[in-house]
Amino acid sequence: MKHFDDIQDDEIRIISRQVTHTKPFYRRWWFYVAIVALALLVAMAVMLMSRISDSPKGPEQPAEVKPVAPTTSPSEPPAVHVCDTFINDVPLHLYTPVNVVPELCVGVPDTEDISIRLALQAADIRADNQEIVGAFVLKGELLSKGSAKKGFCAILGGKIYVGMGERTSLLEETITHDGYFFRQYPLVSQGHMVESKPKNKAVRRALCEVDGQIVVVCSKTRESFHDFSQALVDLGVQNAIYLTGGYACGFCRDIDVLDESWGDMKQMKEYPNVNFILWRSAVPNQ
């Protein structure tokens, strides 16, 4: 039929619309090209960010890690304030040195020395050769090198610096100014938890900066690094590094707790490089 008026009276015309089938996006070749291109761009961005984060950084400046002066109270003698608390169901001991001066020592400190008010093991020692793990400075003398553990403690002029970083100018300063330095696992940095590799549970100890004070925090129960670090953050700790935990040795002499000790101090004498951070009275016989 070539004309609209060629229909007879007994006929009908059926008019149909031609439908063009459009392929969905996922069946078009350019859709897959776009997906591949986007994936390549994402991969390149991830690689670029990884290179930036792994690039060497300049030395950290002392101003980035604030010094914490020893806590002083003119009205009381040298002491260590001890208190207990619960954070996230984790029972904790808190030790706050007052009117005492921090230092490091290699070898087991004399438990009969009444000038020492608090002593705890500091840097770890290797199981194979009994050498100190990481950089260690004793009165300006560099006894050990290394930065496998990014956390550090520096002691200069009686002030403690607690921080984290593979490089820090504080290491050189402790060497040139007869200071002290050791490395340990970082637990808290600038108020944020730092994840550490060890996954086992043990009694944990930490050297912490809390509201401008240095406080040693010890768990009363076996805890993972994660749970212990989170408890420190919730306690309000700004910076913290690990102190040798588990069955490590130490002792505390205080006006409230006359003589508290833990671990086997005699056994530790078998390890020549065992080392401690301690707080000593600056006044003899006090």
Salt bridges, closest charged atoms under 4 A:
ASP6 OD1 - ARG13 NH2 3.03
GLU76 OE1 - HIS81 NE2 2.88
ASP84 OD1 - HIS93 ND1 2.45
ASP84 OD2 - LYS220 NZ 3.98
GLU103 OE2 - ARG280 NH2 3.43
ASP113 OD2 - ARG280 NH1 2.74
ASP124 OD2 - LYS149 NZ 2.40
ASP128 OD2 - ARG126 NH2 2.51
GLU166 OE2 - LYS150 NZ 3.64
GLU195 OE2 - HIS226 ND1 2.74
